[in-house]
């Protein structure tokens, strides 16, 4: 069952929905709900947020290297043992997931959630370890800067 978050003016306010079927159309998931039998009823649910109650036992993934978004959000992000930020959000993109990291400086960095860049997640310690390529968390100098003059002392 899903609890709906919709404006109070919506006829769906205070209602719940039960998923009847989930199908893929053009690479996108489309849900069919019990009690929503026509297009007009479905249009009333556009932009609705679906909430689900999750038991604590169900809230932890049993698959290796698999986490729910709520487990990652808020974890410290460390590079070489130093905290560089905190996981703000997990974005699910077609090619790979991205960790949106709020840095210590207050900026946001999109970190590809792949093993080469995020080698470990330790939920118990509350740490995501990253090994990002140079320039992901810091500014790189412009290549337009002149090189220092060569020394004649050889």
C-alpha positions in Angstrom: 0.0 0.0 0.0 1.1 3.5 -0.8 0.2 6.6 1.1 -0.3 9.6 -1.2 1.2 13.0 -0.8 -1.0 15.3 -2.9 -2.4 18.8 -2.3 -5.3 19.0 0.1 -7.5 20.1 -2.9 -6.9 16.8 -4.7 -9.7 14.2 -4.6 -6.8 11.7 -3.7 -5.9 13.5 -0.5 -5.9 11.1 2.4 -6.3 8.1 0.1 -4.0 5.1 -0.3 -3.2 3.1 -3.4 -2.4 -0.6 -4.0 -0.1 -1.5 -6.9 -1.8 -4.0 -9.2 0.9 -4.3 -11.9 4.2 -2.7 -13.0 5.1 -2.7 -16.7 8.0 -1.2 -18.7 7.1 1.1 -21.6 9.9 2.6 -23.7 12.3 1.8 -20.9 10.2 3.6 -18.2 8.3 1.9 -15.4 4.5 2.4 -15.5 2.4 1.5 -12.5 -1.2 0.3 -12.6 -3.1 0.8 -9.4 -6.3 -0.8 -8.1 -9.2 1.6 -8.2 -7.6 3.7 -10.9 -9.5 2.4 -13.9 -9.3 5.2 -16.5 -7.0 8.0 -17.8 -9.0 10.7 -16.1 -8.5 9.1 -12.7 -4.8 8.5 -13.4 -4.3 12.2 -14.4 -5.4 13.2 -10.9 -2.3 11.4 -9.7 0.2 13.2 -11.8 3.1 14.5 -9.7 1.8 12.7 -6.6 4.4 11.4 -4.3 4.0 7.8 -3.2 5.1 6.8 0.3 5.5 3.3 1.7 5.9 2.2 5.3 8.9 -0.1 5.6 9.6 -2.4 8.6 13.1 -1.9 10.0 13.9 -5.6 9.1 12.9 -4.9 5.5 14.8 -1.6 5.3 18.2 -3.3 5.0 19.2 -4.9 1.8 20.4 -8.5 1.9 22.3 -8.3 -1.3 26.1 -7.6 -1.2 27.0 -4.1 -2.4 23.3 -3.0 -2.5 21.9 -0.2 -0.4 18.7 1.7 -0.2 18.9 5.4 -0.8 17.9 6.2 2.8 20.8 4.2 4.1 23.3 6.3 2.1 21.9 9.8 2.6 23.7 11.5 5.5 26.8 9.3 5.5 30.2 10.9 5.7 32.2 10.9 2.4 36.0 10.3 3.0 38.9 10.5 0.7 42.3 9.3 2.0 40.9 9.2 5.5 39.7 12.8 5.5 36.0 13.9 5.3 35.3 15.7 2.1 31.5 16.0 2.5 28.3 14.2 3.1 25.9 12.2 0.9 23.0 14.6 0.2 21.1 12.5 -2.4 21.2 9.5 -4.6 20.3 10.1 -8.3 19.4 7.1 -10.4 20.5 7.7 -14.0 20.3 5.4 -17.0 24.0 4.6 -17.1 24.8 4.5 -13.4 23.7 6.0 -10.1 25.2 9.2 -8.8 25.9 10.2 -5.2 25.3 13.9 -4.8 27.8 15.0 -2.2 27.6 18.2 -0.3 31.2 19.2 0.2 32.7 20.8 3.3 32.9 24.0 1.3 29.1 23.9 0.7 29.2 23.0 -3.0 27.7 19.9 -4.5 29.7 17.2 -6.4 28.1 14.4 -8.5 30.1 11.3 -7.8 29.5 8.3 -10.1 28.5 5.4 -7.8 30.8 2.8 -9.4 33.3 0.5 -7.6 36.4 2.3 -9.2 35.4 5.6 -7.5 33.4 4.4 -4.5 35.3 1.3 -3.4 33.5 0.9 -0.1 30.4 1.8 1.9 30.5 1.1 5.6 27.0 1.6 7.0 28.0 0.7 10.6 30.8 3.3 10.6 28.6 5.8 8.6 31.3 6.2 5.9 31.4 6.2 2.1 35.0 6.0 0.9 35.8 7.6 -2.4 38.9 7.5 -4.7 37.9 10.2 -7.2 39.8 11.3 -10.2 41.8 14.5 -9.9 39.5 17.5 -10.3 36.3 15.9 -9.1 36.5 17.6 -5.6 39.0 20.4 -6.4 39.6 23.0 -9.0 42.3 22.3 -11.5 44.6 25.1 -12.6 43.9 26.5 -16.1 46.2 25.2 -18.8 46.3 28.8 -20.2 48.6 29.9 -17.3 52.2 30.5 -18.6 54.8 28.0 -17.6 57.5 29.2 -15.3 60.6 30.4 -17.2 63.2 27.8 -17.8 66.4 28.1 -15.8 69.7 28.6 -17.6 71.7 27.0 -14.8 72.4 23.5 -16.0 
